[in-house]
């Protein structure tokens, strides 16, 4: 199984191409440094769900 392209997922989320994506606990250590270095991370938030999955979505602007 190929690794997820987290930077592309972040870009797609910000561009409105996707509404959310999920990061599992097993993926988190690979995802975290990419998210931390992402220029627009303040526009994106993650919500923890049961089982440790994180669901990332764009913060809605009023």
PyMOL Python script that loads the backbone (N, CA, C, O; Angstrom):
from pymol import cmd

cmd.read_pdbstr("""\
ATOM      1  N   UNK A   1       0.842  -1.181   0.000  1.00  0.00           N
ATOM      2  CA  UNK A   1       0.000   0.000   0.000  1.00  0.00           C
ATOM      3  C   UNK A   1       0.887   1.244   0.000  1.00  0.00           C
ATOM      4  O   UNK A   1       1.810   1.349   0.808  1.00  0.00           O
ATOM      5  N   UNK A   2       0.615   2.167  -0.886  1.00  0.00           N
ATOM      6  CA  UNK A   2       1.411   3.393  -0.998  1.00  0.00           C
ATOM      7  C   UNK A   2       1.074   4.336   0.152  1.00  0.00           C
ATOM      8  O   UNK A   2      -0.064   4.392   0.617  1.00  0.00           O
ATOM      9  N   UNK A   3       2.079   5.071   0.597  1.00  0.00           N
ATOM     10  CA  UNK A   3       1.862   6.054   1.650  1.00  0.00           C
ATOM     11  C   UNK A   3       0.998   7.197   1.125  1.00  0.00           C
ATOM     12  O   UNK A   3       1.044   7.536  -0.058  1.00  0.00           O
ATOM     13  N   UNK A   4       0.217   7.777   2.015  1.00  0.00           N
ATOM     14  CA  UNK A   4      -0.624   8.913   1.631  1.00  0.00           C
ATOM     15  C   UNK A   4       0.253  10.129   1.371  1.00  0.00           C
ATOM     16  O   UNK A   4       1.278  10.322   2.024  1.00  0.00           O
ATOM     17  N   UNK A   5      -0.163  10.943   0.410  1.00  0.00           N
ATOM     18  CA  UNK A   5       0.505  12.213   0.146  1.00  0.00           C
ATOM     19  C   UNK A   5      -0.194  13.270   1.001  1.00  0.00           C
ATOM     20  O   UNK A   5      -1.139  13.919   0.552  1.00  0.00           O
ATOM     21  N   UNK A   6       0.279  13.433   2.232  1.00  0.00           N
ATOM     22  CA  UNK A   6      -0.391  14.308   3.180  1.00  0.00           C
ATOM     23  C   UNK A   6      -0.379  15.766   2.732  1.00  0.00           C
ATOM     24  O   UNK A   6      -1.359  16.484   2.935  1.00  0.00           O
ATOM     25  N   UNK A   7       0.702  16.202   2.137  1.00  0.00           N
ATOM     26  CA  UNK A   7       0.747  17.589   1.654  1.00  0.00           C
ATOM     27  C   UNK A   7      -0.329  17.822   0.599  1.00  0.00           C
ATOM     28  O   UNK A   7      -0.993  18.859   0.603  1.00  0.00           O
ATOM     29  N   UNK A   8      -0.502  16.856  -0.306  1.00  0.00           N
ATOM     30  CA  UNK A   8      -1.532  16.992  -1.337  1.00  0.00           C
ATOM     31  C   UNK A   8      -2.925  16.966  -0.704  1.00  0.00           C
ATOM     32  O   UNK A   8      -3.811  17.704  -1.133  1.00  0.00           O
ATOM     33  N   UNK A   9      -3.123  16.132   0.298  1.00  0.00           N
ATOM     34  CA  UNK A   9      -4.411  16.107   0.987  1.00  0.00           C
ATOM     35  C   UNK A   9      -4.699  17.456   1.654  1.00  0.00           C
ATOM     36  O   UNK A   9      -5.831  17.937   1.610  1.00  0.00           O
ATOM     37  N   UNK A  10      -3.695  18.059   2.262  1.00  0.00           N
ATOM     38  CA  UNK A  10      -3.866  19.381   2.868  1.00  0.00           C
ATOM     39  C   UNK A  10      -4.212  20.429   1.806  1.00  0.00           C
ATOM     40  O   UNK A  10      -5.090  21.264   2.020  1.00  0.00           O
ATOM     41  N   UNK A  11      -3.526  20.384   0.673  1.00  0.00           N
ATOM     42  CA  UNK A  11      -3.808  21.320  -0.423  1.00  0.00           C
ATOM     43  C   UNK A  11      -5.217  21.118  -0.975  1.00  0.00           C
ATOM     44  O   UNK A  11      -5.934  22.084  -1.234  1.00  0.00           O
ATOM     45  N   UNK A  12      -5.609  19.853  -1.155  1.00  0.00           N
ATOM     46  CA  UNK A  12      -6.950  19.555  -1.665  1.00  0.00           C
ATOM     47  C   UNK A  12      -8.022  20.027  -0.692  1.00  0.00           C
ATOM     48  O   UNK A  12      -9.070  20.520  -1.108  1.00  0.00           O
ATOM     49  N   UNK A  13      -7.765  19.879   0.573  1.00  0.00           N
ATOM     50  CA  UNK A  13      -8.694  20.342   1.591  1.00  0.00           C
ATOM     51  C   UNK A  13      -8.838  21.856   1.536  1.00  0.00           C
ATOM     52  O   UNK A  13      -9.953  22.377   1.540  1.00  0.00           O
ATOM     53  N   UNK A  14      -7.731  22.550   1.485  1.00  0.00           N
ATOM     54  CA  UNK A  14      -7.753  24.016   1.452  1.00  0.00           C
ATOM     55  C   UNK A  14      -8.405  24.546   0.184  1.00  0.00           C
ATOM     56  O   UNK A  14      -9.055  25.591   0.209  1.00  0.00           O
ATOM     57  N   UNK A  15      -8.237  23.826  -0.935  1.00  0.00           N
ATOM     58  CA  UNK A  15      -8.798  24.247  -2.212  1.00  0.00           C
ATOM     59  C   UNK A  15     -10.280  23.870  -2.362  1.00  0.00           C
ATOM     60  O   UNK A  15     -10.929  24.271  -3.328  1.00  0.00           O
ATOM     61  N   UNK A  16     -10.809  23.100  -1.406  1.00  0.00           N
ATOM     62  CA  UNK A  16     -12.204  22.706  -1.477  1.00  0.00           C
ATOM     63  C   UNK A  16     -12.467  21.482  -2.333  1.00  0.00           C
ATOM     64  O   UNK A  16     -13.621  21.176  -2.635  1.00  0.00           O
ATOM     65  N   UNK A  17     -11.419  20.779  -2.729  1.00  0.00           N
ATOM     66  CA  UNK A  17     -11.584  19.571  -3.548  1.00  0.00           C
ATOM     67  C   UNK A  17     -12.097  18.401  -2.715  1.00  0.00           C
ATOM     68  O   UNK A  17     -12.769  17.510  -3.235  1.00  0.00           O
ATOM     69  N   UNK A  18     -11.778  18.404  -1.419  1.00  0.00           N
ATOM     70  CA  UNK A  18     -12.285  17.396  -0.498  1.00  0.00           C
ATOM     71  C   UNK A  18     -12.789  18.127   0.746  1.00  0.00           C
ATOM     72  O   UNK A  18     -12.362  19.245   1.031  1.00  0.00           O
ATOM     73  N   UNK A  19     -13.698  17.490   1.483  1.00  0.00           N
ATOM     74  CA  UNK A  19     -14.246  18.116   2.687  1.00  0.00           C
ATOM     75  C   UNK A  19     -13.487  17.730   3.948  1.00  0.00           C
ATOM     76  O   UNK A  19     -13.449  18.495   4.911  1.00  0.00           O
ATOM     77  N   UNK A  20     -12.883  16.544   3.944  1.00  0.00           N
ATOM     78  CA  UNK A  20     -12.097  16.101   5.079  1.00  0.00           C
ATOM     79  C   UNK A  20     -11.223  14.925   4.664  1.00  0.00           C
ATOM     80  O   UNK A  20     -11.432  14.304   3.622  1.00  0.00           O
ATOM     81  N   UNK A  21     -10.243  14.638   5.505  1.00  0.00           N
ATOM     82  CA  UNK A  21      -9.490  13.404   5.371  1.00  0.00           C
ATOM     83  C   UNK A  21      -9.172  12.893   6.766  1.00  0.00           C
ATOM     84  O   UNK A  21      -9.200  13.642   7.743  1.00  0.00           O
ATOM     85  N   UNK A  22      -8.868  11.605   6.838  1.00  0.00           N
ATOM     86  CA  UNK A  22      -8.670  10.925   8.120  1.00  0.00           C
ATOM     87  C   UNK A  22      -7.223  10.472   8.248  1.00  0.00           C
ATOM     88  O   UNK A  22      -6.632   9.946   7.305  1.00  0.00           O
ATOM     89  N   UNK A  23      -6.670  10.688   9.427  1.00  0.00           N
ATOM     90  CA  UNK A  23      -5.337  10.201   9.766  1.00  0.00           C
ATOM     91  C   UNK A  23      -5.516   9.208  10.912  1.00  0.00           C
ATOM     92  O   UNK A  23      -6.088   9.541  11.950  1.00  0.00           O
ATOM     93  N   UNK A  24      -5.032   8.009  10.719  1.00  0.00           N
ATOM     94  CA  UNK A  24      -5.134   6.978  11.758  1.00  0.00           C
ATOM     95  C   UNK A  24      -3.972   7.121  12.738  1.00  0.00           C
ATOM     96  O   UNK A  24      -2.978   7.780  12.433  1.00  0.00           O
ATOM     97  N   UNK A  25      -4.093   6.505  13.915  1.00  0.00           N
ATOM     98  CA  UNK A  25      -2.978   6.557  14.864  1.00  0.00           C
ATOM     99  C   UNK A  25      -1.670   6.038  14.266  1.00  0.00           C
ATOM    100  O   UNK A  25      -0.602   6.570  14.568  1.00  0.00           O
ATOM    101  N   UNK A  26      -1.742   5.015  13.429  1.00  0.00           N
ATOM    102  CA  UNK A  26      -0.532   4.457  12.815  1.00  0.00           C
ATOM    103  C   UNK A  26       0.115   5.438  11.832  1.00  0.00           C
ATOM    104  O   UNK A  26       1.324   5.376  11.608  1.00  0.00           O
ATOM    105  N   UNK A  27      -0.665   6.329  11.253  1.00  0.00           N
ATOM    106  CA  UNK A  27      -0.154   7.299  10.279  1.00  0.00           C
ATOM    107  C   UNK A  27       0.308   8.600  10.904  1.00  0.00           C
ATOM    108  O   UNK A  27       1.021   9.380  10.272  1.00  0.00           O
ATOM    109  N   UNK A  28      -0.101   8.842  12.163  1.00  0.00           N
ATOM    110  CA  UNK A  28       0.102  10.160  12.754  1.00  0.00           C
ATOM    111  C   UNK A  28       1.554  10.622  12.764  1.00  0.00           C
ATOM    112  O   UNK A  28       1.819  11.789  12.474  1.00  0.00           O
ATOM    113  N   UNK A  29       2.484   9.761  13.082  1.00  0.00           N
ATOM    114  CA  UNK A  29       3.893  10.178  13.156  1.00  0.00           C
ATOM    115  C   UNK A  29       4.441  10.589  11.791  1.00  0.00           C
ATOM    116  O   UNK A  29       5.346  11.422  11.723  1.00  0.00           O
ATOM    117  N   UNK A  30       3.920  10.031  10.714  1.00  0.00           N
ATOM    118  CA  UNK A  30       4.323  10.456   9.374  1.00  0.00           C
ATOM    119  C   UNK A  30       3.644  11.767   8.997  1.00  0.00           C
ATOM    120  O   UNK A  30       4.240  12.609   8.326  1.00  0.00           O
ATOM    121  N   UNK A  31       2.396  11.939   9.428  1.00  0.00           N
ATOM    122  CA  UNK A  31       1.615  13.123   9.074  1.00  0.00           C
ATOM    123  C   UNK A  31       2.043  14.370   9.848  1.00  0.00           C
ATOM    124  O   UNK A  31       2.124  15.456   9.274  1.00  0.00           O
ATOM    125  N   UNK A  32       2.315  14.225  11.131  1.00  0.00           N
ATOM    126  CA  UNK A  32       2.533  15.369  12.014  1.00  0.00           C
ATOM    127  C   UNK A  32       3.600  16.352  11.531  1.00  0.00           C
ATOM    128  O   UNK A  32       3.335  17.554  11.540  1.00  0.00           O
ATOM    129  N   UNK A  33       4.793  15.915  11.108  1.00  0.00           N
ATOM    130  CA  UNK A  33       5.781  16.919  10.665  1.00  0.00           C
ATOM    131  C   UNK A  33       5.347  17.662   9.403  1.00  0.00           C
ATOM    132  O   UNK A  33       5.703  18.827   9.223  1.00  0.00           O
ATOM    133  N   UNK A  34       4.593  17.012   8.539  1.00  0.00           N
ATOM    134  CA  UNK A  34       4.103  17.673   7.325  1.00  0.00           C
ATOM    135  C   UNK A  34       3.066  18.719   7.703  1.00  0.00           C
ATOM    136  O   UNK A  34       3.085  19.836   7.186  1.00  0.00           O
ATOM    137  N   UNK A  35       2.163  18.355   8.605  1.00  0.00           N
ATOM    138  CA  UNK A  35       1.151  19.303   9.070  1.00  0.00           C
ATOM    139  C   UNK A  35       1.809  20.476   9.792  1.00  0.00           C
ATOM    140  O   UNK A  35       1.430  21.627   9.574  1.00  0.00           O
ATOM    141  N   UNK A  36       2.768  20.201  10.631  1.00  0.00           N
ATOM    142  CA  UNK A  36       3.448  21.252  11.390  1.00  0.00           C
ATOM    143  C   UNK A  36       4.135  22.260  10.467  1.00  0.00           C
ATOM    144  O   UNK A  36       4.158  23.453  10.769  1.00  0.00           O
ATOM    145  N   UNK A  37       4.689  21.800   9.354  1.00  0.00           N
ATOM    146  CA  UNK A  37       5.393  22.680   8.416  1.00  0.00           C
ATOM    147  C   UNK A  37       4.474  23.300   7.366  1.00  0.00           C
ATOM    148  O   UNK A  37       4.917  24.129   6.571  1.00  0.00           O
ATOM    149  N   UNK A  38       3.199  22.907   7.354  1.00  0.00           N
ATOM    150  CA  UNK A  38       2.266  23.399   6.334  1.00  0.00           C
ATOM    151  C   UNK A  38       1.922  24.863   6.593  1.00  0.00           C
ATOM    152  O   UNK A  38       1.479  25.222   7.683  1.00  0.00           O
ATOM    153  N   UNK A  39       2.129  25.695   5.589  1.00  0.00           N
ATOM    154  CA  UNK A  39       1.974  27.144   5.713  1.00  0.00           C
ATOM    155  C   UNK A  39       0.571  27.564   6.162  1.00  0.00           C
ATOM    156  O   UNK A  39       0.425  28.557   6.875  1.00  0.00           O
ATOM    157  N   UNK A  40      -0.444  26.830   5.759  1.00  0.00           N
ATOM    158  CA  UNK A  40      -1.830  27.218   6.024  1.00  0.00           C
ATOM    159  C   UNK A  40      -2.495  26.365   7.110  1.00  0.00           C
ATOM    160  O   UNK A  40      -3.721  26.247   7.135  1.00  0.00           O
ATOM    161  N   UNK A  41      -1.706  25.776   7.997  1.00  0.00           N
ATOM    162  CA  UNK A  41      -2.271  24.860   8.996  1.00  0.00           C
ATOM    163  C   UNK A  41      -3.258  25.546   9.929  1.00  0.00           C
ATOM    164  O   UNK A  41      -4.110  24.871  10.507  1.00  0.00           O
ATOM    165  N   UNK A  42      -3.173  26.866  10.099  1.00  0.00           N
ATOM    166  CA  UNK A  42      -4.119  27.562  10.975  1.00  0.00           C
ATOM    167  C   UNK A  42      -5.519  27.592  10.381  1.00  0.00           C
ATOM    168  O   UNK A  42      -6.475  27.932  11.077  1.00  0.00           O
ATOM    169  N   UNK A  43      -5.655  27.243   9.105  1.00  0.00           N
ATOM    170  CA  UNK A  43      -6.962  27.206   8.451  1.00  0.00           C
ATOM    171  C   UNK A  43      -7.583  25.809   8.518  1.00  0.00           C
ATOM    172  O   UNK A  43      -8.708  25.603   8.062  1.00  0.00           O
ATOM    173  N   UNK A  44      -6.856  24.867   9.078  1.00  0.00           N
ATOM    174  CA  UNK A  44      -7.287  23.471   9.105  1.00  0.00           C
ATOM    175  C   UNK A  44      -7.262  22.976  10.541  1.00  0.00           C
ATOM    176  O   UNK A  44      -6.329  23.260  11.292  1.00  0.00           O
ATOM    177  N   UNK A  45      -8.303  22.227  10.917  1.00  0.00           N
ATOM    178  CA  UNK A  45      -8.303  21.661  12.256  1.00  0.00           C
ATOM    179  C   UNK A  45      -8.644  20.187  12.210  1.00  0.00           C
ATOM    180  O   UNK A  45      -9.329  19.707  11.306  1.00  0.00           O
ATOM    181  N   UNK A  46      -8.149  19.492  13.205  1.00  0.00           N
ATOM    182  CA  UNK A  46      -8.422  18.067  13.327  1.00  0.00           C
ATOM    183  C   UNK A  46      -9.277  17.797  14.532  1.00  0.00           C
ATOM    184  O   UNK A  46      -9.145  18.451  15.567  1.00  0.00           O
ATOM    185  N   UNK A  47     -10.154  16.829  14.392  1.00  0.00           N
ATOM    186  CA  UNK A  47     -11.019  16.424  15.502  1.00  0.00           C
ATOM    187  C   UNK A  47     -10.762  14.949  15.780  1.00  0.00           C
ATOM    188  O   UNK A  47     -10.853  14.108  14.885  1.00  0.00           O
ATOM    189  N   UNK A  48     -10.441  14.653  17.024  1.00  0.00           N
ATOM    190  CA  UNK A  48     -10.173  13.269  17.418  1.00  0.00           C
ATOM    191  C   UNK A  48     -11.494  12.522  17.572  1.00  0.00           C
ATOM    192  O   UNK A  48     -12.454  13.035  18.146  1.00  0.00           O
ATOM    193  N   UNK A  49     -11.518  11.329  17.060  1.00  0.00           N
ATOM    194  CA  UNK A  49     -12.678  10.453  17.162  1.00  0.00           C
ATOM    195  C   UNK A  49     -12.295   9.229  17.985  1.00  0.00           C
ATOM    196  O   UNK A  49     -11.123   9.024  18.302  1.00  0.00           O
ATOM    197  N   UNK A  50     -13.273   8.435  18.319  1.00  0.00           N
ATOM    198  CA  UNK A  50     -12.997   7.179  19.034  1.00  0.00           C
ATOM    199  C   UNK A  50     -12.041   6.323  18.232  1.00  0.00           C
ATOM    200  O   UNK A  50     -12.107   6.277  17.004  1.00  0.00           O
ATOM    201  N   UNK A  51     -11.169   5.660  18.923  1.00  0.00           N
ATOM    202  CA  UNK A  51     -10.190   4.812  18.266  1.00  0.00           C
ATOM    203  C   UNK A  51      -8.936   5.566  17.852  1.00  0.00           C
ATOM    204  O   UNK A  51      -8.012   4.972  17.296  1.00  0.00           O
ATOM    205  N   UNK A  52      -8.893   6.882  18.120  1.00  0.00           N
ATOM    206  CA  UNK A  52      -7.698   7.657  17.832  1.00  0.00           C
ATOM    207  C   UNK A  52      -7.613   8.243  16.433  1.00  0.00           C
ATOM    208  O   UNK A  52      -6.618   8.887  16.100  1.00  0.00           O
ATOM    209  N   UNK A  53      -8.636   8.034  15.601  1.00  0.00           N
ATOM    210  CA  UNK A  53      -8.611   8.645  14.267  1.00  0.00           C
ATOM    211  C   UNK A  53      -8.770  10.150  14.396  1.00  0.00           C
ATOM    212  O   UNK A  53      -9.520  10.641  15.240  1.00  0.00           O
ATOM    213  N   UNK A  54      -8.056  10.871  13.550  1.00  0.00           N
ATOM    214  CA  UNK A  54      -8.172  12.322  13.481  1.00  0.00           C
ATOM    215  C   UNK A  54      -8.814  12.675  12.148  1.00  0.00           C
ATOM    216  O   UNK A  54      -8.348  12.249  11.091  1.00  0.00           O
ATOM    217  N   UNK A  55      -9.888  13.457  12.207  1.00  0.00           N
ATOM    218  CA  UNK A  55     -10.599  13.905  11.010  1.00  0.00           C
ATOM    219  C   UNK A  55     -10.259  15.379  10.806  1.00  0.00           C
ATOM    220  O   UNK A  55     -10.614  16.224  11.628  1.00  0.00           O
ATOM    221  N   UNK A  56      -9.574  15.678   9.716  1.00  0.00           N
ATOM    222  CA  UNK A  56      -9.143  17.042   9.424  1.00  0.00           C
ATOM    223  C   UNK A  56     -10.094  17.694   8.443  1.00  0.00           C
ATOM    224  O   UNK A  56     -10.508  17.081   7.459  1.00  0.00           O
ATOM    225  N   UNK A  57     -10.442  18.958   8.722  1.00  0.00           N
ATOM    226  CA  UNK A  57     -11.320  19.705   7.833  1.00  0.00           C
ATOM    227  C   UNK A  57     -10.917  21.182   7.859  1.00  0.00           C
ATOM    228  O   UNK A  57     -10.187  21.638   8.739  1.00  0.00           O
ATOM    229  N   UNK A  58     -11.414  21.895   6.879  1.00  0.00           N
ATOM    230  CA  UNK A  58     -11.155  23.327   6.768  1.00  0.00           C
ATOM    231  C   UNK A  58     -12.009  24.056   7.797  1.00  0.00           C
ATOM    232  O   UNK A  58     -13.184  23.730   7.966  1.00  0.00           O
ATOM    233  N   UNK A  59     -11.445  25.021   8.473  1.00  0.00           N
ATOM    234  CA  UNK A  59     -12.187  25.824   9.421  1.00  0.00           C
ATOM    235  C   UNK A  59     -13.100  26.741   8.636  1.00  0.00           C
ATOM    236  O   UNK A  59     -12.655  27.457   7.739  1.00  0.00           O
ATOM    237  N   UNK A  60     -14.381  26.717   8.976  1.00  0.00           N
ATOM    238  CA  UNK A  60     -15.377  27.539   8.273  1.00  0.00           C
ATOM    239  C   UNK A  60     -15.223  28.989   8.681  1.00  0.00           C
ATOM    240  O   UNK A  60     -15.160  29.309   9.868  1.00  0.00           O
ATOM    241  N   UNK A  61     -15.164  29.867   7.684  1.00  0.00           N
ATOM    242  CA  UNK A  61     -15.088  31.301   7.926  1.00  0.00           C
ATOM    243  C   UNK A  61     -16.484  31.891   7.805  1.00  0.00           C
ATOM    244  O   UNK A  61     -17.178  31.639   6.821  1.00  0.00           O
ATOM    245  N   UNK A  62     -16.903  32.671   8.790  1.00  0.00           N
ATOM    246  CA  UNK A  62     -18.228  33.293   8.749  1.00  0.00           C
ATOM    247  C   UNK A  62     -18.203  34.581   7.964  1.00  0.00           C
ATOM    248  O   UNK A  62     -19.233  35.240   7.827  1.00  0.00           O
TER     249      UNK A  62
END
""", "prot")
cmd.dss("prot")
cmd.show_as("cartoon", "prot")
cmd.util.cbc("prot")
cmd.orient("prot")
